[in-house]
Amino acid sequence: MIFDNARTKGRTYVLGARPKGRAYVLLLGALVLGASAVAMAATPLAGTWDATVVVNKVEIPFRFEIAGDGASVRGWFFDGDLKMSSTRGRVEPDGTLVLEFSQLGTTLTATPKDGQLEGSYSRGTRGAPYPFRAARAVAVRPPAGKVPSIEGEWKIPVKSSKGEEAWRFIVRQSGPQVSATILRVDGDTGTLSGSFKDGKFVISHFSGARPALYIVTPLQDGTLELAQNNGANKMVAVRVNDARAKEIPEPTDPALFTRVKDPNERFHFSFPDLDGKLVSDGDARFAGKVVLVSISGSWCPNCHDEAPFLAELYKKYRGKGLEIVGLSFEEADQMKNPTRVRGFVAQYGIEYPMLLCGSPDQASERLPQAVNLNSFPTTFMLGRDGKVKSVHAGFASKASGKFHEENKRLITAEVERLLAARPQGTR
């Protein structure tokens, strides 16, 4: 067997014939490094992992899955039963795993070490990377003793920056296992998954976005304490059928949150699409059509929740006179080169135009007809006359159960109503 390496200054050796002095030390070191790289590259990656990311010094646990190896490796985050798949992946010669999620504009890099994975989750220009660690998933032992039931719907009194006075806490439970979500006017937290241990439910979420950890403690008075970020922020939840819940205001109605200054005025927009072509409300494609104007952003998790529904709605009703246009408010780097926006479009099979409108904090300025436009997503529903007939703030994901289904039902019903309405001047 012949060995040749730059580390040996071009010298060639036949294994078995021992070189002398410094050349032997270099040769032995090179062999050790090579064997180490092979061992790392050979570390099996496929399977389910118990992973964590560290966000603001809080360790967020979540499930992660890997399949394949080499050039065909893939990874998945989870939002309950929904999967967020990598769009590109590879294993470097030293065994380092690299997974790209173009729809999120993120990259996971991890290296095998002592049977675990260690690395970081880079979010591009959206902040510092999250430290990442994962170990092979193991079965969780059921807790000893009785597990309290927290299944059902709860109300959380709050004073939010959007003027809300209550949120919903929705819980599904199977023995010690729970899945839950907190529903606000702009959408929910995604599926918070976890189990009961030592008198508390530990639930968390990370699907590549919106990391969250809550410690839920059943209290003696029948309420729940929800402690976020290792107790830095605490809330109380009351069952909706508890008499005390009547003292808590109702959660904000998403259909009444945002409006327009003058509903008798046509709704206007004019922004470039991803190829730089200007698209405006006065274009022929929108004339006489029912139009949904979706205020969105590829950075926005709740917009990712809404996008599959809008894409399917467009396919179903496009031939009957429906048009949809996405007004995407993005950071400066995406305005210059919208790689993440393109990944967002590809992920959900979006066929309607997606326009680049400015930064998220410019939404109200760029759409001055809107009042209280501060939720992503927000959908304006225009009749065939180009005027706003209704507005829906936020979008409840599948994690919200009946509220998710009600969201879809109400929007679909409004689309069908507007499509059925006769244009003015016809009989």
N, C-alpha and C positions, 0 to 999 in steps of 0.2 A: 504494500500500500504506500502511495506517495503522498507526502505532505508538503505544501508550499503556501506561505503566508507572508504578507508584507511585514508582519511583526518580526520575521526572521531575516529581514533585509534581503529577500530574494533567494536565500539558500534553500535548496531542496534536499530533503532527507528521506531515506527509506526507513520506515518504522521497523524497529528491531535492531537497527544500527544506531547505537546511542551516541548523539553528538556530545561535545564536551563544553564545559564551562557555561558562559552566559547564554549561548545558543540553546543549550538543553533546558535552562530555566524558562526562556521565552517560549520554546516549543511546548513544554509542559503546561505553562500558563494558557497558551492558546487552546490546547486540547481541553483544559478544564472549562474555559469560557465557552467553547463550542458545545461541550457536553451539557453545560448549564442551559444554554439557549435551546438545545434540542429538548431537554427535559421540560422547560417552561412551555415551549410550543406544543409539547405533547400533553400538557395538562388538559383533561377533558372539561369543556365548558358547557356542553348541552345539559339542559335540565332546569329545574326551578330553584331559585335562590331566595334566601331571606336577606334583603338588602336594607341599607340605611343611607340617607344623605344628612348632612349636618347643615342646618339653616339657622342663622342667628344663634349659634351655640346650642341649638336644640336638635337632638337626633330623631329623625323621622323614619320609622320602619315602614317597609312596603315589600310587596312580592314582585319578583323580576324573573323573567324566563329567557333562556338562550337556546337556540337551535342551530345545528350545522357547525361548520368549522372552516378555517381557511378563508377563501374569497367569498364563500356563500353564507357566512355566519349572519344570524339575525337576532334581534332582541326585542322584548316586549315589556312595556309598562302596563299596568292594569288600572282601570277605573271600574271597580266591581267586576262584572263579567266582560266588560268591553276592553279590547286590547288596543294599545297605541304602539304600532310597529315601527322599527327602525327602517329607514329608506336605503341605507347603505351600511355595509359592515365588512370588517376584515380582521384577521389576526396577524400581527407583525411577526417577523422572524424570531423576536425575543419572547413571543407569547403574549404580548400586549393586545388586548381586545379594544377595538375602536368601532363604535356604533354611532352613526349619524342619524338624526331625526330632522329632516329638512323642513317638515311641516311645523316644527317647533323652533327651528334655528338653533339646535343644541347638539352637543357631541358628548358621548360617554366614553371615557378612556379608563381602562382598568387592567392591572397586571396580576397574574396568579402569584400568590405568595402563601406558602404553608397551607395549601388547600382552600384558601380564600381568595377573594378579589379585592384589590385596593386601587383606588384611583380618584378621579374627579368627574363631575358633570358640568361641562362648560355651557354657559348660556349666552355666548357671543358677547354683544355689547350691553346686555341687560344686567350686568353685575358680576361680582366675583364668582368663580366656580364653586359648586357644592362638593365638599369631600364626600367620597363614595366608598362604601365597604359592603361586601356580600359574603355570605357563607351558605353552604348547601342547606336547602330547606329541610326542616325536621318536623315531625308530627308534634302537635301541642297536646300535652296531657290534660284531660278534663279536670277542672277544679274539684276539690273535695267539698261536700256540703251543698246546700241549696243555692241555686243561682236566681237572683231576683229578676222579675220580668220588667223590662222597660220598653217593650214593644208598643208602638202606637205613635200618635201625634202629640206634640208638646208645643207650648208657646214660650218664647224667650223675650222678656222685656228688654229693650235696648234704646239707645239714643245714637243713631248712626249718622255719619256725615252726610247721608242722602236724605235725612229727615225722617227716617223710619223709626217707629216706636215699638215694633215687635218683629221677630223672625219666627219661622217654623223650624222645629227639630223633629225629623221624621225617622223612626227607628223600625227596623225589621230584625227579628231575633229567632234563633234556633238553638235552644239550650244556652251554652255559654258564648256562642258566636253571634255577633251583631254586625249589621251594616246600617249605616245611618247617613244623614245629610242635614245641613243647615240651609234652609231656603230663604233667600233675601229677594229684594225687588229686582236685582240684576241677574239672578240665577242662584245656583247652589254651590256647595263646596266640593261636588263630586262625591263618590262613595267613600265614606269613612268606615274602614273595616277593622275589626279587632275582636277581642274576647274578654271574658271576666276573669279576674285574678286578684286575690287578696282584697276582696270587698269593692273592687273598682273595675269598670270597663275601660280598657285602653284602646282607643280607635284612632286610626291615622289614614292619610291619603297622600299618594304621590304618583301621578300618572305622567311624569315628565314635566308637570306644572302644578301650581297651587299646593305646595307642601303644607300639611297641617297635622297636628297632633292634639288630641283632647283626652283628658282623664275625666271620665263620667262617674260620679259617685252618687248612688241613691241615698237620700237623706231620710231621717226619721219622720219628717213631716210629709213624706210622699213626693217631694220635689226632687229635682236632680241638680247637682252642681257640675257645671262644665268648666273645667280648668284648661286653658289653652297655654301653649308654650311653657310647659312645666310649672303652671300655676301663676304665670305673670299676669294673665287676664282671666277673670272668673265671671261666669254668668249663671243664672238660675233658670231652669225650665220647669213649667207647670203643665200638667196634662190638660188637654183642651176640654175634657169633660169634668175637670175640677172646678168647683164654684169660684175659686180664686182666679181662674183664668178670665172670668168676666171683667175683672178689674184691670186687665191688660188690654190695651187697644188692639184692634185687628191689624194684622200685617198689611202693608201697603198693597193696594190693587195695582198690578202692572199695567192694566188697561187705562188707568186714570193718572199715572205718574207723569208722563210726558204729553205735551199737546203742541199745537201750532198757534201762532198769534192770530191769524185770520184764516179760518177754515174755508172761506170763500175765495181764497187766492190759490192759484196753481202752485204746486210745490216745485221749487227749482233746484237743480244741481248741474254742475258742469266741471268735470275733472278728467284727467288723463287715465287711460287704462294701463295695463302692465307693459304695453308696447309703445306708450306715449301718445296714443290717439285720443283726442278729446271726445268724450261722451257726454251728452247733455239731455236734459228732460225733453227738449224740443226736437230730438232726433226722430226720424220717421218710424223707427222700430217701436217707439213708445206711444205713437199716436193712436188714440182710441182704445188703448189697452188698459187692463188692470195692472198696476205696477206696485210691487213690494220693494221699498227702499230699505235695505238692511245696513244699519250703522254698525260697523264691525272693526275687527283688528286681529291679525294673525297671532298677536301676543296674548289675546284674551281667551282664557279657558272656556268661558260661557259661550263665546262665539264658536269655538270648536264643537260645543254641545249642539248648537243650533244649526250649523252648516249642513250636516247630513239630512236634516229634515227639509231645509230650504231646497237643497239639490234635488231631493225626491219630489217635492211639491212642484218644482219647475218642470221636471220631466213629465209629470202627470197632467198639468194644466196648461203647458205652453201652447199646445195646439188649440186650446179653447180661448186664447186671448190673454194669458198671463205673461207678464215680463217681471223679472227680478233684476235688481242691480245692487251690487255690494259697494258701499262707500267705506273704504278701509283707511283707518287712521293709524299711522305707523311711525316708528322712530326714524330718525334722520338717515341711518344706514339703509333701512328698507326703502325709503323714498328714493334713494340713489340707485340701489340695486336690490329689487324685491325678491330675493331668493326664497326667503321664508314664506312670503305671500304666494309665490308660485307653488311651493311645497304644500301649502294650505289648500290651494285650488286642486292640486293633483290628488291629495289625500282623500278628498270628499267628492271627487268627480264633478266639480262645479262647472257648469256650462254657461252660466250667465256672466256678464261682464263684472270684473272687479276693478274698481277705480282707486287711485291713490290720491288722498284728499288732504294730507297734512298730518301733523302730530296729534296724539290723543287729546291734548289739552286745547287744541284748536277747533274741536268739533262744533261748539256753540258759535264760534266766530265764523266758520266756513258755512254753517247752516243757520243763518240768523232768523229764519222763520220759526225755528223750534224753540219751545219754552221748557226749561228744566231737562235739557238733554245732557245727562251725566251718567247714563247706564250703558254699558256695552254687554250684549248687543241691544239695539232698539230698532224696531221695525215700523216704518210708516207705510200704511196701506192706502194707495191712491186709487180712486175710481177712474172710469174711462175718461172723465173730464180733467184728469190731472190734479184733482184736489184731494187733500187728506181726509179720509173717512174715519179712520181710527189709527191708534198708535199702541204698540205693545212693547213695554220695557222688559229687558232681560229675557232669559229662557231657562226654564227648569229642565234639568237633564233627566235621564232615565233613573237616576238615583232618587228623584223626588216622587217616583211612583205615580199616583193618580194625578198629581199636579202637572207632571210631564205630559201625560195623556190628555189632560184638559187643555194645556197650552196648545198642543197640536190640533185638538178638535176645534177650539175657538178660532185659531188662525185659518184652518182649512174651511170652516163654515163661513168666515168672513170673505175669503177668496171666492167661494162658490156664490155667495150672495152678490158680490160685486160683479162677478162674471155674468150673472143672470139678469142684473139690472139693465134696463134699456137705456141707451145713450139719450141725452136730452135732445128733443126735437124729433124723436121717432115715435111711432105708434105700435 
